[in-house]
């Protein structure tokens, strides 16, 4: 195994109990000092409101550090993005919590050079420039991130002689995900390459959500594969695709100071005032770090039918799947208006797509459903609501939840509902002659229920995946939701556009 970039291999540290400073997200502006006093809430869905006071001065509207060929050199302090600040607050309120540990692994089949993979992975991390962050506070309590060379573990294990090497490997990964990390000292990333047979390896990756989201993890995996292939073939790799974290910081600053933010705030305040209190699946529970998982596979013919039906209905296939989820929630709740949160990438510019940071947001959706509508009309209604909300997608989900708490009261505010995500970008890898396919372990906190579609190539099909909070749902209910949603998607894809909506054949659980 190679040495970690930037120094010797550190031992894993356990978090210290940190005092919670008074804070609020600050608007960074040229030559100005901004002081904000507002209640603040929890990323994970609670309504915790730490007292909020902080000040920050930025002399020229930009903060940044030196980059050498895309790699941060030396340590530099940078403000937190809006998304990072929300996560930081939640983690500080529960310093030994592990809900924000995110993990996946690639099942790699074929001949693989472990040393080259480690070298490529470390180079990709250095190029990204944001993964060596440590999150500290200034003297006035303002949180900042100190960027420097990342120091992290890349373990190499051989479990091929075990009775069940795959199960043992996944158990090892889950144990690693269950260990808390300290935001002030790091490391906030880790990896392992686990041999499970002569020609199969599992490449495991763990990050704290405060430094990366799903888009960033996928970008790191693609870059690692590009670097591996260049090393393997002895060729020069293409320039890396990453942009400095300050691109996102400046984007947040400009948004918070502009008219778009005020327009978005007005739109979401009206949505919060009209948010229904009926149709909730289950009462909210404290977010879980480990979720129950249910899956239902849609074979290639079903994926083709989804694509063809989406074209007939003149909607993107992702919108068709989201509409199907809204109709499923209507089936199991009986509510005339259903609510849920839909994940959006939060990367509206080419530069933002190159930043490795938690930029994704959750879009609250409120969709009326007429049980007597045709398939065409019901999907069109959902598509219209998605497009309307997308025009205001930059407004933070956590701010909307605080607006809900203001409208409904802090004791029992209306819930947003399940989280819905459509993952429809290619995440498979080529590593020399080997091929890698990703498997998700955990995507972050699970407040109650998450429903997502893992859309792969037409030849592989699509997987309907459900993550459920074990404090709220049973294994049977979790599996039932995956199967029920999958069956409805297939029925909608096969239905005539003018036909009435399918009726449910059974209720999960």
Protein Blocks (a to p, Z undefined) as FASTA:
>chain_A
ZZdehiacddddddddddddddddddddehiacddddddddfklpacdcddddddddfko
pacdddeehiaedjddddddfklmmmmmmmmmmmmbcklpccdddddedjddfklmmmmm
mmmmmmnopmmcccdddfkopacddddddddddddddfklpmblmlmmmmmmmmmmmpcc
dfklopabdcddddfbfkbccddddddfklocfklmmmmmmmmmmmmmmmmnopacdddf
bdcfklmmmmmmmmmmmmklmmmmmmmmmmmmmpcfehifbdcddddfbdcdddddddfk
lmmmmmmmmmmnopafklmmmmmmmmmmmmmnopabdcdddddehiabfklmmpgcdfbc
cddddddddfkbcfklmmmmmmmmmmmmmmmmmpcfklmmmmmmmmnopklgcdfbjcdd
ddfbdfbdcehjbccddddfbgcjcfkbccddddddfklopaddddddfklbcfklmmmm
mmmmmmmmmmmmmpcfkbccdddfbdeZZ
